[in-house]
């Protein structure tokens, strides 16, 4: 029997030796695809068998979707306003006034790199230097992969020579390949870098673990000027700082003017979703670039055996502390890259693969359901709430847009002559089109907000370029299906079949 503590490290059914537990976990792994495929297949079959019932379901579902859009748009607008207010605050002055001992806090910034160019790495490091926070309180770890070869290591050491005197400490770590129990990817690289910093810097210097906050960044991450001061303030003013992660808002502005329209829409949609989630902290889970106390790494560890490490580090800590763990929204942005490659075709392929990797986060569903059965101290209401939220999230990701934009027409196509002659058949497209027309107001709100967060337009682009940033939102229905539903279904079907994904590194490219 696996101990309760070791259940934290289970990431797939084959990790369990007990046949009954393994079968139960495997069943949980099939749930995401069974629910999503069952919904889509059911819509197809029942549109033929009971078209009237399906037509009423479609109207109700579209109306629910319409209300949900306005509910989320309200949260998006509120979060955007709070972010704008926070951008106007001098967080260093606020720290000086409210937290006189704030300089005891060190920031450990992990920058995992795999095949990225020196220019991208150096631009991220330069953004740390120009940020409004004392550099003597920053420890920077450039975490490269040994499997990438000698040239990557050589370039990393050259970068170290350029930057090592500009921070309190700068270290290059080289993550060995084929380490037992690991999955090659960002998570295992970050975990190795954290251990290297602990052994080579933190412990020898005797820095208290409680005084270190870790920012796990993507290599293209550029913090806005007062990010670290904002993070420090939230850390010091949190009544339970060692039981919290801290989540900024990712804004994909680094190359937004160069990226094609569909990539911009997808990236900005991701920003808006994170804005909405900041307003719902009870549902907020760590995503992409995020921060957590070094003490949590010491006590709970960082996941090195899973692709979805950004969310998994939260859930692992959540179970480690029997539910006494949360994510604090920072309402403060960091800038990252939208997907961009050397050609439009390559950009589309990379975009799909990135979305599929993110959708592979559905592996958290079996992890949650299984650990909820094992953890008796977590209240049942909490278990039900989190289970519903994560299942609904991945189910909606895989099905909602298809239900709204395509499957709503199935009763008209498959319902037979009797249904097609009915009054409901005549009114169904009218009712759904009215609902969708009103829902476009939510899209308009997104278009306006997207203009407000744009960086200054480069002089190389004409005056109509900014106008295209508005009209790009007409691509939203297509992007929701092609780069939303399809990669989500792809990931869930792979999990259903037991074809576990490895980590795919998104190509970083700037013109």
Buried (B, 14 or more C-beta within 10 A) or exposed (E): EBEEEEBBBBBBBEBBEEEEBBEBBBBBBBBBBEBBBEBBEEBBEBBBEBBBEBBBBBBEBBBEBBEBBBEBBBBBBBBBEBBEEBBEBEBBEBBEEEBEEBBBBBBBBBBBBBEBBBEBBBBBBEBBEEBBBBBEBBBBBBBBBBEBEEEBBEBBBEBBEEBBEBBBBBBBBBBEEEBEEBBBBBBBBBBBBBBBBBEBBBEEEEBEBBBBBBBBBBBBBBBBBBBBBBBBBBBBEBEEBBBBBBBBBBBBBBBBBBBBBBBBBBBBBBBBBBBBBBBEEEBBBBBBBBBBBBBBBBEBBBBBBBBBBBBBBBBBBBBBBEBEBBBBBBBBBBBBBBBBBEEEEBBBBBBBBBBBBBBBBBBBBBBBBBBBBBBEEBEEEBBEEBBEBBBEBBBBBBBBBBBBBBBBBBBBEBBEEEBBEBEBBEEBEEBBEEBBEEBBEBBEBBBEBBEEBBEEEEEEEEEEEEEEBEEBBEBBBBBBBBBBBBBBBBBBBBBBEEEBBEBBBBBBBBE
